[in-house]
Amino acid sequence: MKAGGEAILTEYDKKDGKWAWKDTYVFVMDCAAGTVKAHPNPQVKGMKLTDLKDKATGKEFGTALCDAAKKANGGWVEYMWTKPGAEGNHRKVAYVLSAGNYAGWPLAFTTTRWRFPNKPDASPPRFALPTRFPNRRRSTAD
């Protein structure tokens, strides 16, 4: 872990911080330890990744998040989740990307899926990836 890594994580815990906007936010996982390192919801922060379950099916998806982070350009994971202040379960998509040499923690960018077309052939949304991660080379496929 790089010096100050734990202190930097507190930025991802802030609901109104620079890494959160409306229903889109960044959270950080430690796949080696199997935990959520940083999350704007204090109930999710510190959870075991194997305890992250799709709210509709009960299927665990934490492993899928880490598997997506292992891909060269990251990957997408879709699941059903509760939305604070709203009833029922809501479709979510997370784009997971490894932060490379920055402490080795994968980052997940997530938003509520209901804003996107609900068609089988619909492409997932594209996010502008942060450029502040050291040692992260961006490719045109990102």
FENZIPE-V740404 format. One record per pair of residues at least 24 apart in sequence whose C-alpha atoms are under 8 Angstrom apart, sorted by the first residue. I is the first residue (numbers start at 1). J is the second residue. D is the distance in Angstrom with one decimal. If there is no record, write none. Layout:
# FENZIPE-V740404
i=I j=J d=D
i=I j=J d=D
This chain:
# FENZIPE-V740404
i=1 j=102 d=7.4
i=1 j=103 d=4.5
i=1 j=104 d=7.7
i=2 j=102 d=6.9
i=2 j=103 d=5.9
i=5 j=103 d=7.0
i=9 j=37 d=7.4
i=9 j=38 d=5.9
i=10 j=38 d=6.9
i=12 j=38 d=5.7
i=12 j=39 d=5.9
i=12 j=40 d=6.3
i=13 j=38 d=5.6
i=13 j=39 d=4.8
i=13 j=40 d=4.1
i=13 j=41 d=7.1
i=13 j=42 d=7.6
i=14 j=39 d=7.8
i=14 j=40 d=5.3
i=15 j=40 d=5.0
i=15 j=41 d=7.5
i=23 j=111 d=5.6
i=23 j=112 d=6.3
i=24 j=109 d=7.1
i=24 j=110 d=5.5
i=24 j=111 d=4.3
i=24 j=112 d=7.2
i=25 j=109 d=5.9
i=25 j=110 d=5.7
i=25 j=111 d=6.8
i=26 j=107 d=6.7
i=26 j=108 d=5.5
i=26 j=109 d=4.6
i=26 j=110 d=6.4
i=27 j=107 d=5.9
i=27 j=108 d=5.3
i=27 j=109 d=6.7
i=27 j=110 d=8.0
i=28 j=105 d=6.4
i=28 j=106 d=6.0
i=28 j=107 d=4.7
i=28 j=108 d=6.2
i=29 j=105 d=5.7
i=29 j=106 d=5.6
i=29 j=107 d=6.5
i=29 j=108 d=7.8
i=30 j=104 d=7.7
i=30 j=105 d=5.2
i=30 j=106 d=6.8
i=31 j=66 d=6.0
i=31 j=105 d=7.1
i=31 j=106 d=7.4
i=54 j=79 d=5.5
i=54 j=80 d=5.1
i=54 j=81 d=6.3
i=55 j=79 d=7.8
i=55 j=80 d=5.3
i=55 j=81 d=5.4
i=55 j=82 d=7.2
i=55 j=89 d=6.5
i=56 j=80 d=6.0
i=56 j=81 d=7.9
i=56 j=89 d=7.0
i=65 j=94 d=8.0
i=65 j=96 d=6.4
i=65 j=108 d=7.9
i=66 j=96 d=7.7
i=66 j=106 d=7.3
i=68 j=96 d=6.0
i=68 j=97 d=7.4
i=69 j=96 d=5.2
i=69 j=97 d=4.8
i=69 j=98 d=5.1
i=69 j=106 d=5.9
i=69 j=107 d=7.9
i=70 j=97 d=7.9
i=70 j=98 d=7.0
i=73 j=97 d=6.8
i=73 j=139 d=7.8
i=73 j=141 d=7.0
i=73 j=142 d=5.9
i=74 j=98 d=6.7
i=74 j=142 d=7.9
i=76 j=124 d=7.9
i=90 j=114 d=7.2
i=93 j=124 d=7.9
i=99 j=133 d=6.6
i=99 j=136 d=6.7
i=100 j=135 d=6.6
i=100 j=136 d=6.1
i=101 j=134 d=7.6
i=101 j=135 d=6.3
i=101 j=136 d=7.9
i=102 j=133 d=7.1
i=102 j=134 d=6.5
i=102 j=135 d=7.3
